[in-house]
Amino acid sequence: MSIDTATGQEAPAELSSERVKTIFSSIADKYERFNAISSFGAYKLWVAGMMKQAPISKNDDVLDLAGGTGEISFAVAKAKQPTHVQCTDLVPEMLEVAKEHYQNGAAGSVPVDFEVVDAQDIPYPDNSYDAITVAYGIRNMPQREQGLAEMFRVLKPGGSLICLEFSTPPNKLWRGLYHFYLKHLIPFWGGLITKDKDGFVYLSNSIKAFPNQEGLARLMKQAGFTEVTWKNYTGGIAAVHVAKKPIAKVAE
Ligand SMILES: C[S@@+](CC[C@H](N)C(=O)[O-])C[C@H]1O[C@@H](n2cnc3c(N)ncnc32)[C@H](O)[C@@H]1O
């Protein structure tokens, strides 16, 4: 099934994919500022939380999906020193910014490769990565079940998926304030600062249409993941989910 990621309603996948390409190719050079604004400056804190939770070690080969300008790839490189990071994204303009950061030493001594990849159709073999990271990616995918199935397929048994995403504050009052902020303030002042109101309107809509913490965990379990846990940040405005691909039972 495919949906319109701005509404959650069934729609052809191309609608959302084309919109995402238009938005991110045009904001690539100001994305990092856009990100700081849209996350209320808390993004760095959430990335630090994601790194704390991520079961990634020195011998791991890590796949970063929807990697954008490389923020998560470089955070993994610095925090975990894995053997390699594959930084991928649907939009080449975003990866161009990531490559520039890499050339300026953003990953330290960890080798990072870059490739244009649709996370819903990953061009890598089964069981090829020790860990997958995806930040603010799944919400933008019109075929989420297919995306999660692909992540499951390319992870090695025993490997982990670590996902950072906007989510739903469980507290009613905090949720009400947050939704007011999303609907009325984010498009206004985000648009004012970056001159890209449409991107902020889409951001607000896609956050509201996205499943809550339990809903995302359910989708992960349906794709075959086990041991799905999550931790809320900023009262549930963001959440980091960690899920495992189980080690297959050997037939006796
Ligand atoms: C909000 S940005 C997040 C970038 C990065 N993960 C970060 O945390 O800064 C979302 C990214 O998802 C990418 N994206 C959207 N749909 C995608 C898909 N189907 N496959 C791969 N990347 C996708 C966009 O191009 C964009 O770069």
Ligand as a Chemical Component Dictionary entry (heavy atoms), coordinates in Angstrom:
data_LIG
# 
_chem_comp.id                   LIG 
_chem_comp.type                 NON-POLYMER 
_chem_comp.pdbx_formal_charge   0 
_chem_comp.three_letter_code    LIG 
# 
loop_
_chem_comp_atom.comp_id 
_chem_comp_atom.atom_id 
_chem_comp_atom.alt_atom_id 
_chem_comp_atom.type_symbol 
_chem_comp_atom.charge 
_chem_comp_atom.model_Cartn_x 
_chem_comp_atom.model_Cartn_y 
_chem_comp_atom.model_Cartn_z 
_chem_comp_atom.pdbx_ordinal 
LIG C1  C1  C 0  14.520 15.539 7.009  1  
LIG S1  S1  S 1  15.778 14.892 5.997  2  
LIG C2  C2  C 0  16.779 13.968 7.117  3  
LIG C3  C3  C 0  18.206 13.881 6.709  4  
LIG C4  C4  C 0  19.149 13.271 7.739  5  
LIG N1  N1  N 0  18.756 11.920 8.071  6  
LIG C5  C5  C 0  19.239 14.116 8.989  7  
LIG O1  O1  O 0  18.855 13.631 10.062 8  
LIG O2  O2  O -1 19.673 15.264 8.909  9  
LIG C6  C6  C 0  14.898 13.653 5.158  10 
LIG C7  C7  C 0  15.695 13.032 4.042  11 
LIG O3  O3  O 0  14.972 11.885 3.601  12 
LIG C8  C8  C 0  15.236 11.743 2.233  13 
LIG N2  N2  N 0  14.266 10.793 1.689  14 
LIG C9  C9  C 0  12.938 10.960 1.576  15 
LIG N3  N3  N 0  12.381 9.870  1.037  16 
LIG C10 C10 C 0  13.372 8.985  0.839  17 
LIG C11 C11 C 0  13.439 7.674  0.313  18 
LIG N4  N4  N 0  12.365 7.049  -0.149 19 
LIG N5  N5  N 0  14.635 7.054  0.262  20 
LIG C12 C12 C 0  15.752 7.671  0.688  21 
LIG N6  N6  N 0  15.760 8.920  1.184  22 
LIG C13 C13 C 0  14.587 9.568  1.255  23 
LIG C14 C14 C 0  15.155 13.159 1.714  24 
LIG O4  O4  O 0  15.744 13.308 0.463  25 
LIG C15 C15 C 0  15.869 13.915 2.811  26 
LIG O5  O5  O 0  17.232 14.065 2.536  27 
# 
loop_
_chem_comp_bond.comp_id 
_chem_comp_bond.atom_id_1 
_chem_comp_bond.atom_id_2 
_chem_comp_bond.value_order 
_chem_comp_bond.pdbx_ordinal 
LIG C1  S1  SING 1  
LIG S1  C2  SING 2  
LIG S1  C6  SING 3  
LIG C2  C3  SING 4  
LIG C3  C4  SING 5  
LIG C4  N1  SING 6  
LIG C4  C5  SING 7  
LIG C5  O1  DOUB 8  
LIG C5  O2  SING 9  
LIG C6  C7  SING 10 
LIG C7  O3  SING 11 
LIG C7  C15 SING 12 
LIG O3  C8  SING 13 
LIG C8  N2  SING 14 
LIG C8  C14 SING 15 
LIG N2  C9  SING 16 
LIG N2  C13 SING 17 
LIG C9  N3  DOUB 18 
LIG N3  C10 SING 19 
LIG C10 C11 SING 20 
LIG C10 C13 DOUB 21 
LIG C11 N4  SING 22 
LIG C11 N5  DOUB 23 
LIG N5  C12 SING 24 
LIG C12 N6  DOUB 25 
LIG N6  C13 SING 26 
LIG C14 O4  SING 27 
LIG C14 C15 SING 28 
LIG C15 O5  SING 29 
# 
